[in-house]
Amino acid sequence: DRIRVEGAREMSGDEVRALAAVEPGTNLLRLSLDEVAAAMERSPWIRQAAADRSLPTTLVLRIAERRAVGWVEDPAGLAVVADDGTVVDRAESAPRNLPGLGAAPELLEPGERLGGVVTLRVAASMGEGLLATVASVAQVDGELVLALRDGGDVRYGRADHLMEKNLALAEMLAWAGEREVGVEYIDVRIPSAPALRPVGLTASGPAGSVPDL
């Protein structure tokens, strides 16, 4: 008589119910829960799914969604990519809360998976708040450079010590935001000694290192 959906964020409950393809009035005891779960997992948004009976009359659909962390440009437009490299959606315009991660030479369909993309590794290591501040992640001469949405760049270095670099970057951004300081660049290549150069600092001015927070 009832179908309850748990765990949906990017997807709506109606979308999950449609994937499960279980009609009201179906015999709950005879229903194959494994088949229902497999049907839901056909969506690229769903990393894992399960179906359970809540007797006497309720089917419970539980899903764990993939987390979108960026987008890639291909010949047909933009593909939204999850943290495990799965293409979860197509987009007509760049999502405002996700960074661009580069370009792909061929069309990327939902459900396909990217592998070995270093910019994706960096984006996947970031939380939602930090992702929303980054416009793009690019690899330049073997090192990573992040462009910030509000202006300025981040000298990220190699794809190592990701958590430490992300923490240092978040602290630098918070420091600049609290003081309303424009950022020319932030350097987190050595995360234990990050640096920030404000906009407008002259060549003869002081070094742009930020004091200890």
Number of C-alpha atoms within 10 A of each C-alpha: 12 13 18 15 18 14 14 17 12 12 14 12 17 11 14 22 17 13 17 21 12 15 12 13 9 12 11 19 11 7 14 11 19 12 13 20 20 16 16 26 21 15 19 21 25 19 16 17 20 18 22 17 15 13 10 10 15 15 22 17 24 19 23 16 20 21 20 23 27 30 27 21 20 15 11 12 15 22 27 26 32 24 18 17 23 24 25 23 19 17 13 9 10 18 15 12 17 23 29 26 26 17 14 14 9 10 13 25 15 17 16 13 15 15 11 8 11 16 21 26 19 25 26 21 15 19 11 15 11 19 21 18 20 23 22 21 24 20 17 9 7 10 13 19 20 25 19 23 15 11 14 16 20 22 19 25 19 15 16 12 12 18 13 15 23 20 16 23 23 16 14 20 19 13 16 16 12 8 8 9 14 17 22 17 20 25 23 22 22 15 18 11 13 20 24 24 19 19 14 10 13 9 7 6 8 9 13 16 14 16 10 7 8
